[in-house]
């Protein structure tokens, strides 16, 4: 039953709520509130009035200094109910806004239906400072509402603080994703029993989507669990926005060449790479489909329409000439190293970078770097795939982790010695003399 309560209180001294002076003297204040249960509402407030009125602060962080000459019992109940802070949300509270679009998530955004027909917020531009995507507050309770990332490989749920929840069923057993974990399986999606169908798991949608989930949190702080009873995609990031995070300047070091297919990372030399352009590269596979040369699905029917991929093209800026670093230091030309040039034999300075999903684990994302052509290896990759700023985990973190450690994809000794360590920078790039 919905109850509307209204009463008049004549205040003889100011009321202080959350540190702000709310009412002066003399003033007439009308109090209006609602509650679903009249009896429990009155019993709670009247039963705790004397105890709480004597306290200067309450659990909700509110303080009320109240002295009145004429205040009805219901007025006191209402004032104290507000002062006592928010009640722990029950299942109804947690579900109130589960269908509302998430707005204010990105610096530029629009709300529309995605290719699957889900109403989502499309992130047209990240915020400049981390977190790049702003999610609504999580809500605790017997049925919690959480916002974050789903990792089908686990399967796990990861929140904005990086806490990882093992996903379990109603009996507390870990969900079985053994079918989805087989990278050769093709489907849309490959079902993970125990997850709501609306999440469309497992699929590579998880690499460009942020989710709202509801369910029961269990386990402990060291090993939390989550039984998801409902959920939906809420924020989706287009491929051009994701891959734009790679565009710009990256600096670091690259191992010096010391012999035929030999490099020494302990003799690393400065490196600057500048990525400038995005080239459309089709769409990512739905899940478990063999990709072609740059990670794209072999045909549109096997790809995700919303999973656009782009190749980020650029050059090694100090390949043949010295350039200024972001900190003002002059980075020497690699050409001066002769046969110790890390990319010795390369025809030119061009490089490409692009995302590849599911290369080593289903649902995972790696950044692949195509070396300057003719340098001996076709490409290398970042085995710390989430550190390039290109995954949902990065977008909601306080540090998006724009760092890349690249080693040759071919493996072998070169994978241990031909190491590029890069991080994103701003500024620099002008010609200079060492």
PLY file of the C-alpha trace (Angstrom):
ply
format ascii 1.0
element vertex 434
property float x
property float y
property float z
element edge 433
property int vertex1
property int vertex2
end_header
0.00 0.00 0.00
1.35 3.44 -0.96
1.02 5.99 1.83
1.40 9.75 1.43
2.09 11.57 4.68
1.94 15.31 5.10
2.25 17.32 8.30
3.16 20.77 9.53
6.08 21.37 11.88
6.78 24.75 13.48
10.54 24.94 14.02
11.82 27.10 16.88
15.49 26.42 16.02
17.22 25.62 12.71
17.37 22.09 11.38
20.73 20.96 10.10
20.64 18.21 7.44
23.89 16.94 5.92
25.66 19.98 7.30
23.37 22.48 5.51
21.03 24.95 7.25
17.65 23.91 5.93
15.10 26.03 7.79
15.41 29.38 9.60
13.24 30.96 12.30
10.34 31.16 12.25
9.33 28.94 9.30
6.59 26.54 8.48
7.79 23.33 6.87
5.66 20.85 5.01
6.99 17.31 5.07
5.91 14.82 2.43
7.14 11.23 2.05
6.01 7.85 0.79
6.30 4.33 2.10
5.00 0.93 1.06
4.17 -0.30 4.54
2.36 2.08 6.89
2.66 0.02 10.06
6.36 -0.77 9.75
7.07 2.84 8.82
5.44 4.26 11.93
6.75 1.54 14.22
10.30 2.05 12.99
10.26 5.80 13.40
8.32 6.09 16.64
10.24 3.22 18.19
13.60 4.79 17.48
12.80 8.45 17.85
14.02 8.93 21.40
17.26 7.03 20.81
18.07 8.63 17.47
17.06 12.15 18.44
19.75 12.09 21.09
22.46 11.27 18.56
24.22 14.08 16.65
24.89 11.91 13.60
23.31 8.93 11.90
24.49 6.04 9.74
23.53 7.83 6.57
25.90 10.70 7.32
23.06 13.12 8.21
22.84 15.28 11.31
19.62 16.80 12.64
19.48 19.25 15.57
15.74 19.44 16.07
13.77 21.29 18.72
10.16 22.03 17.99
7.26 23.39 19.95
4.54 21.62 18.03
5.41 18.59 15.94
3.09 15.71 15.22
4.30 12.14 15.66
4.20 11.63 11.91
6.33 14.74 11.35
8.93 13.44 13.77
8.80 10.05 12.09
9.36 11.60 8.69
12.23 13.82 9.79
13.95 10.94 11.56
13.39 8.60 8.62
15.22 11.09 6.39
17.94 11.67 8.98
18.61 8.00 9.51
20.07 7.74 6.01
19.15 5.37 3.21
17.54 2.10 4.12
19.29 -1.00 2.78
17.78 -1.57 -0.66
15.52 -4.55 -1.05
14.88 -6.45 -4.25
12.29 -3.89 -5.37
14.72 -1.01 -4.86
17.39 -2.71 -6.94
15.01 -3.27 -9.83
13.54 0.24 -10.02
15.79 1.52 -12.82
16.96 -1.64 -14.50
15.29 -0.78 -17.80
16.28 2.89 -17.95
19.03 3.90 -20.41
22.37 4.75 -18.82
23.14 8.38 -19.59
26.18 10.49 -18.77
28.42 7.49 -19.38
30.56 9.16 -22.06
31.67 12.63 -23.07
29.62 12.22 -26.26
26.90 9.61 -26.54
23.50 8.73 -27.93
20.88 6.16 -26.98
19.65 3.77 -29.64
18.98 0.13 -30.38
22.05 -1.89 -31.29
22.19 -4.56 -34.00
20.66 -7.06 -31.55
17.71 -4.77 -30.81
18.90 -3.86 -27.28
18.44 -0.27 -26.14
21.97 0.86 -25.26
24.04 3.99 -24.86
26.51 4.31 -27.71
29.75 5.92 -26.57
30.77 8.35 -29.33
33.72 9.75 -27.37
35.41 8.80 -24.11
35.94 11.26 -21.30
39.43 12.78 -21.47
40.37 11.70 -17.96
39.92 8.22 -16.49
37.68 6.51 -16.00
36.88 7.05 -19.65
33.37 5.66 -19.13
31.29 6.70 -16.12
28.93 4.01 -14.87
26.00 4.51 -12.46
26.61 3.60 -8.81
26.37 -0.05 -7.86
23.59 -0.96 -5.41
23.90 -3.52 -2.67
21.13 -5.61 -1.17
19.81 -9.13 -1.23
19.62 -8.56 -4.97
22.56 -6.36 -5.91
22.83 -4.26 -9.07
26.36 -4.08 -10.44
27.92 -2.47 -13.50
31.02 -3.74 -15.23
32.54 -6.30 -17.58
31.72 -9.91 -18.34
34.66 -12.19 -19.16
33.21 -15.28 -20.89
36.44 -17.22 -20.52
35.92 -17.62 -16.76
33.16 -16.87 -16.75
33.75 -13.86 -14.51
32.22 -10.50 -13.77
34.64 -7.62 -13.09
33.51 -4.37 -11.49
34.93 -0.87 -11.85
37.33 -1.44 -8.93
38.81 -4.50 -10.60
37.14 -6.97 -8.23
36.55 -10.27 -10.02
33.45 -12.31 -9.19
33.27 -15.98 -10.07
29.89 -16.62 -11.65
27.89 -19.36 -9.96
24.51 -21.05 -10.24
21.70 -21.21 -7.67
23.52 -23.96 -5.76
26.76 -21.97 -5.60
28.58 -24.09 -8.19
30.82 -22.40 -10.75
29.16 -21.98 -14.13
30.39 -24.40 -16.76
31.68 -22.70 -19.90
33.54 -25.72 -21.27
31.55 -25.68 -24.50
32.15 -21.98 -25.08
35.82 -22.34 -24.16
36.42 -24.53 -27.20
37.78 -21.94 -29.61
36.79 -23.97 -32.68
33.08 -23.86 -31.80
31.01 -21.52 -33.94
27.68 -20.07 -32.81
25.77 -17.00 -31.77
26.04 -17.16 -28.92
27.51 -20.32 -27.44
25.29 -20.69 -24.34
26.80 -20.64 -20.88
24.18 -22.44 -18.75
23.11 -20.29 -15.83
23.51 -16.91 -17.50
20.45 -14.91 -18.64
19.88 -15.15 -22.38
19.77 -11.34 -22.64
23.53 -11.22 -22.02
24.19 -13.25 -25.18
27.14 -15.05 -23.66
29.46 -16.39 -24.79
30.26 -14.06 -27.68
32.79 -11.39 -28.53
30.19 -8.75 -27.72
31.89 -8.67 -24.33
34.91 -6.95 -25.92
32.99 -3.76 -26.72
30.14 -3.80 -24.17
29.60 -2.84 -20.53
26.83 -4.57 -18.61
24.35 -4.08 -15.82
23.70 -7.28 -13.89
21.52 -8.17 -10.95
21.97 -11.03 -8.59
23.19 -12.36 -5.28
26.73 -11.63 -4.15
28.40 -14.37 -2.10
31.78 -15.77 -1.22
34.16 -13.47 0.64
36.31 -10.41 -0.03
39.18 -12.56 -1.26
37.02 -14.69 -3.54
33.60 -13.12 -4.22
30.95 -14.91 -6.21
27.94 -13.66 -8.10
24.79 -15.46 -9.18
23.37 -13.38 -12.02
19.59 -13.53 -12.20
19.08 -10.74 -14.70
21.20 -8.47 -16.83
21.50 -6.42 -19.98
24.06 -4.54 -22.07
24.01 -0.84 -21.18
26.99 0.86 -22.84
28.47 -0.09 -26.19
31.67 1.36 -27.66
32.05 1.43 -31.47
35.24 0.11 -33.01
36.47 3.49 -34.23
36.27 4.89 -30.69
38.13 1.88 -29.30
40.87 1.91 -31.91
41.21 5.68 -31.73
42.83 5.12 -28.31
45.87 3.76 -30.19
46.14 6.82 -32.43
48.83 9.21 -31.26
52.39 8.97 -30.01
53.97 6.08 -28.16
57.47 6.03 -26.72
59.66 3.49 -25.03
62.49 1.18 -25.95
63.27 -1.65 -28.35
65.96 -4.30 -28.02
69.17 -3.72 -29.95
70.02 -6.23 -32.69
73.27 -8.11 -31.88
73.27 -10.78 -34.61
71.20 -12.75 -37.09
67.76 -12.98 -35.46
69.34 -12.04 -32.14
68.48 -9.09 -29.94
69.54 -7.98 -26.49
66.80 -6.35 -24.40
69.47 -5.26 -21.91
70.86 -3.03 -24.65
67.53 -1.39 -25.46
67.47 1.82 -27.49
64.87 4.63 -27.48
61.89 4.28 -29.79
59.02 6.54 -30.83
56.03 5.37 -32.89
53.36 7.70 -34.20
49.98 6.26 -35.23
47.92 8.63 -37.35
45.18 6.88 -39.34
42.37 4.37 -38.94
41.62 1.97 -41.78
38.36 0.01 -41.70
38.97 -3.72 -41.23
35.57 -5.42 -41.26
34.03 -6.89 -38.12
35.22 -9.25 -35.43
33.97 -12.84 -35.44
30.98 -13.73 -33.32
32.94 -16.36 -31.44
35.43 -19.09 -32.28
35.61 -18.34 -36.02
39.03 -18.54 -37.72
40.08 -14.98 -38.49
41.84 -13.67 -41.56
45.08 -11.65 -41.77
44.14 -8.81 -39.43
41.74 -10.52 -37.04
38.53 -9.86 -38.96
35.78 -12.41 -39.57
36.14 -14.22 -42.90
32.65 -13.14 -43.98
30.01 -10.67 -42.75
27.67 -13.52 -41.82
30.23 -14.78 -39.31
30.91 -11.34 -37.85
29.24 -9.06 -35.31
27.72 -5.98 -37.00
28.50 -3.86 -33.95
32.03 -5.26 -33.59
33.80 -3.05 -36.09
37.56 -3.37 -36.38
40.10 -0.85 -37.60
43.79 -0.99 -38.44
45.79 1.83 -36.86
48.59 2.79 -39.25
51.73 4.74 -38.43
55.52 4.97 -38.61
58.58 4.53 -36.44
59.33 8.24 -36.04
63.05 7.84 -35.33
63.60 5.12 -37.93
65.92 7.28 -40.05
66.02 10.64 -38.26
66.35 11.92 -34.72
63.17 13.27 -33.10
62.30 15.01 -29.90
60.67 12.93 -27.17
57.67 14.06 -25.14
60.01 14.97 -22.25
62.24 17.09 -24.51
65.05 14.56 -24.90
66.43 14.03 -28.40
65.89 10.43 -29.50
68.67 9.35 -31.82
68.03 7.91 -35.27
67.96 4.11 -35.31
69.71 4.25 -38.68
72.90 5.37 -36.89
73.10 1.89 -35.32
73.96 0.22 -38.62
73.48 -3.54 -38.44
72.44 -3.12 -34.79
69.29 -1.35 -35.97
66.42 -3.24 -34.26
64.55 -3.39 -37.58
67.65 -4.07 -39.69
66.75 -4.91 -43.27
63.37 -3.19 -43.17
62.25 -1.47 -46.36
60.56 1.47 -44.64
59.34 2.73 -41.28
55.64 1.84 -41.57
53.90 -0.09 -38.81
50.32 -1.12 -38.08
48.50 -1.97 -34.86
45.15 -3.68 -34.51
42.97 -5.65 -32.09
42.64 -9.41 -32.39
39.97 -11.22 -30.39
40.29 -14.82 -29.32
43.86 -15.33 -30.49
45.02 -17.30 -27.46
41.84 -17.59 -25.42
38.18 -17.22 -26.42
36.93 -13.72 -25.74
40.40 -12.34 -25.06
41.79 -9.24 -26.78
45.37 -8.73 -27.88
47.05 -5.84 -29.64
49.05 -6.96 -32.67
51.87 -4.80 -34.06
53.00 -5.31 -37.65
56.74 -4.61 -37.77
58.35 -2.51 -40.54
58.22 -4.70 -43.65
61.39 -6.66 -44.35
62.66 -6.59 -40.78
62.52 -10.36 -40.36
59.22 -10.87 -38.53
55.73 -10.21 -39.79
54.28 -9.09 -36.49
54.43 -9.13 -32.75
51.74 -8.96 -30.13
51.00 -7.73 -26.69
50.51 -10.69 -24.38
49.20 -8.31 -21.71
46.17 -7.62 -23.87
44.24 -5.45 -21.43
47.03 -2.94 -21.02
46.62 -1.09 -24.30
43.51 0.85 -23.32
41.42 -1.15 -25.82
39.28 -3.33 -23.54
36.24 -2.61 -21.37
38.33 -3.25 -18.26
40.52 -0.29 -19.22
37.64 2.10 -19.87
36.18 1.86 -16.36
39.49 1.74 -14.48
41.15 4.66 -12.70
44.20 3.90 -14.88
43.41 2.82 -18.45
46.87 1.28 -18.70
48.05 2.62 -22.05
51.18 0.50 -22.10
52.23 -2.22 -24.52
54.93 -4.87 -24.35
55.32 -6.37 -27.81
57.23 -9.54 -28.69
57.29 -11.55 -31.94
54.25 -13.70 -32.47
56.39 -16.47 -33.91
57.72 -17.36 -30.46
61.14 -18.92 -29.98
64.15 -17.06 -28.62
63.13 -13.86 -30.38
59.94 -13.78 -28.33
62.13 -13.46 -25.24
64.67 -11.01 -26.59
63.10 -8.85 -29.33
61.08 -6.77 -26.90
59.34 -3.43 -27.47
58.11 -1.58 -24.38
55.81 1.31 -25.23
53.62 3.79 -23.39
51.31 6.52 -24.61
52.70 10.10 -24.55
51.62 13.60 -25.48
53.89 16.09 -27.24
57.28 15.77 -28.90
58.00 14.63 -32.44
59.94 17.64 -33.78
63.27 17.08 -35.55
66.29 17.45 -33.29
70.06 17.01 -33.15
71.47 14.66 -30.50
0 1
1 2
2 3
3 4
4 5
5 6
6 7
7 8
8 9
9 10
10 11
11 12
12 13
13 14
14 15
15 16
16 17
17 18
18 19
19 20
20 21
21 22
22 23
23 24
24 25
25 26
26 27
27 28
28 29
29 30
30 31
31 32
32 33
33 34
34 35
35 36
36 37
37 38
38 39
39 40
40 41
41 42
42 43
43 44
44 45
45 46
46 47
47 48
48 49
49 50
50 51
51 52
52 53
53 54
54 55
55 56
56 57
57 58
58 59
59 60
60 61
61 62
62 63
63 64
64 65
65 66
66 67
67 68
68 69
69 70
70 71
71 72
72 73
73 74
74 75
75 76
76 77
77 78
78 79
79 80
80 81
81 82
82 83
83 84
84 85
85 86
86 87
87 88
88 89
89 90
90 91
91 92
92 93
93 94
94 95
95 96
96 97
97 98
98 99
99 100
100 101
101 102
102 103
103 104
104 105
105 106
106 107
107 108
108 109
109 110
110 111
111 112
112 113
113 114
114 115
115 116
116 117
117 118
118 119
119 120
120 121
121 122
122 123
123 124
124 125
125 126
126 127
127 128
128 129
129 130
130 131
131 132
132 133
133 134
134 135
135 136
136 137
137 138
138 139
139 140
140 141
141 142
142 143
143 144
144 145
145 146
146 147
147 148
148 149
149 150
150 151
151 152
152 153
153 154
154 155
155 156
156 157
157 158
158 159
159 160
160 161
161 162
162 163
163 164
164 165
165 166
166 167
167 168
168 169
169 170
170 171
171 172
172 173
173 174
174 175
175 176
176 177
177 178
178 179
179 180
180 181
181 182
182 183
183 184
184 185
185 186
186 187
187 188
188 189
189 190
190 191
191 192
192 193
193 194
194 195
195 196
196 197
197 198
198 199
199 200
200 201
201 202
202 203
203 204
204 205
205 206
206 207
207 208
208 209
209 210
210 211
211 212
212 213
213 214
214 215
215 216
216 217
217 218
218 219
219 220
220 221
221 222
222 223
223 224
224 225
225 226
226 227
227 228
228 229
229 230
230 231
231 232
232 233
233 234
234 235
235 236
236 237
237 238
238 239
239 240
240 241
241 242
242 243
243 244
244 245
245 246
246 247
247 248
248 249
249 250
250 251
251 252
252 253
253 254
254 255
255 256
256 257
257 258
258 259
259 260
260 261
261 262
262 263
263 264
264 265
265 266
266 267
267 268
268 269
269 270
270 271
271 272
272 273
273 274
274 275
275 276
276 277
277 278
278 279
279 280
280 281
281 282
282 283
283 284
284 285
285 286
286 287
287 288
288 289
289 290
290 291
291 292
292 293
293 294
294 295
295 296
296 297
297 298
298 299
299 300
300 301
301 302
302 303
303 304
304 305
305 306
306 307
307 308
308 309
309 310
310 311
311 312
312 313
313 314
314 315
315 316
316 317
317 318
318 319
319 320
320 321
321 322
322 323
323 324
324 325
325 326
326 327
327 328
328 329
329 330
330 331
331 332
332 333
333 334
334 335
335 336
336 337
337 338
338 339
339 340
340 341
341 342
342 343
343 344
344 345
345 346
346 347
347 348
348 349
349 350
350 351
351 352
352 353
353 354
354 355
355 356
356 357
357 358
358 359
359 360
360 361
361 362
362 363
363 364
364 365
365 366
366 367
367 368
368 369
369 370
370 371
371 372
372 373
373 374
374 375
375 376
376 377
377 378
378 379
379 380
380 381
381 382
382 383
383 384
384 385
385 386
386 387
387 388
388 389
389 390
390 391
391 392
392 393
393 394
394 395
395 396
396 397
397 398
398 399
399 400
400 401
401 402
402 403
403 404
404 405
405 406
406 407
407 408
408 409
409 410
410 411
411 412
412 413
413 414
414 415
415 416
416 417
417 418
418 419
419 420
420 421
421 422
422 423
423 424
424 425
425 426
426 427
427 428
428 429
429 430
430 431
431 432
432 433
